[in-house]
Amino acid sequence: MNTLVFLIPIALLLGGLGLAAFLWSLKSGQYEDLDGAAWRALNDDDDRPGPQSLHR
């Protein structure tokens, strides 16, 4: 029973931190363009040049 005195406030604190992080991500616009992020993940076009040879 004594351990519940410590575990319940710790669980509430961690839940509150998770909720605060979620609300911060909503406020900062993390979930604005979900379709664009999905298409960028599937895009195969690589604009960067390939690895260059060391022996020129």
Rosetta constraint file for C-alpha pairs under 8 A:
AtomPair CA 1 CA 5 HARMONIC 7.18 0.50
AtomPair CA 2 CA 6 HARMONIC 7.35 0.50
AtomPair CA 3 CA 7 HARMONIC 6.09 0.50
AtomPair CA 4 CA 8 HARMONIC 5.69 0.50
AtomPair CA 5 CA 9 HARMONIC 7.17 0.50
AtomPair CA 6 CA 10 HARMONIC 6.38 0.50
AtomPair CA 7 CA 11 HARMONIC 6.00 0.50
AtomPair CA 8 CA 12 HARMONIC 6.17 0.50
AtomPair CA 9 CA 13 HARMONIC 6.01 0.50
AtomPair CA 10 CA 14 HARMONIC 6.16 0.50
AtomPair CA 11 CA 15 HARMONIC 6.07 0.50
AtomPair CA 12 CA 16 HARMONIC 6.05 0.50
AtomPair CA 13 CA 17 HARMONIC 6.19 0.50
AtomPair CA 14 CA 18 HARMONIC 6.18 0.50
AtomPair CA 15 CA 19 HARMONIC 6.18 0.50
AtomPair CA 16 CA 20 HARMONIC 6.06 0.50
AtomPair CA 17 CA 21 HARMONIC 6.13 0.50
AtomPair CA 18 CA 22 HARMONIC 6.19 0.50
AtomPair CA 19 CA 23 HARMONIC 6.14 0.50
AtomPair CA 20 CA 24 HARMONIC 6.06 0.50
AtomPair CA 21 CA 25 HARMONIC 6.22 0.50
AtomPair CA 22 CA 26 HARMONIC 6.34 0.50
AtomPair CA 23 CA 27 HARMONIC 6.20 0.50
AtomPair CA 24 CA 28 HARMONIC 6.12 0.50
AtomPair CA 25 CA 29 HARMONIC 6.37 0.50
AtomPair CA 25 CA 30 HARMONIC 5.47 0.50
AtomPair CA 25 CA 31 HARMONIC 7.67 0.50
AtomPair CA 26 CA 30 HARMONIC 6.01 0.50
AtomPair CA 26 CA 31 HARMONIC 6.51 0.50
AtomPair CA 33 CA 37 HARMONIC 6.49 0.50
AtomPair CA 34 CA 38 HARMONIC 6.34 0.50
AtomPair CA 35 CA 39 HARMONIC 6.33 0.50
AtomPair CA 36 CA 40 HARMONIC 6.13 0.50
AtomPair CA 37 CA 41 HARMONIC 6.24 0.50
AtomPair CA 38 CA 42 HARMONIC 6.55 0.50
AtomPair CA 39 CA 43 HARMONIC 6.07 0.50
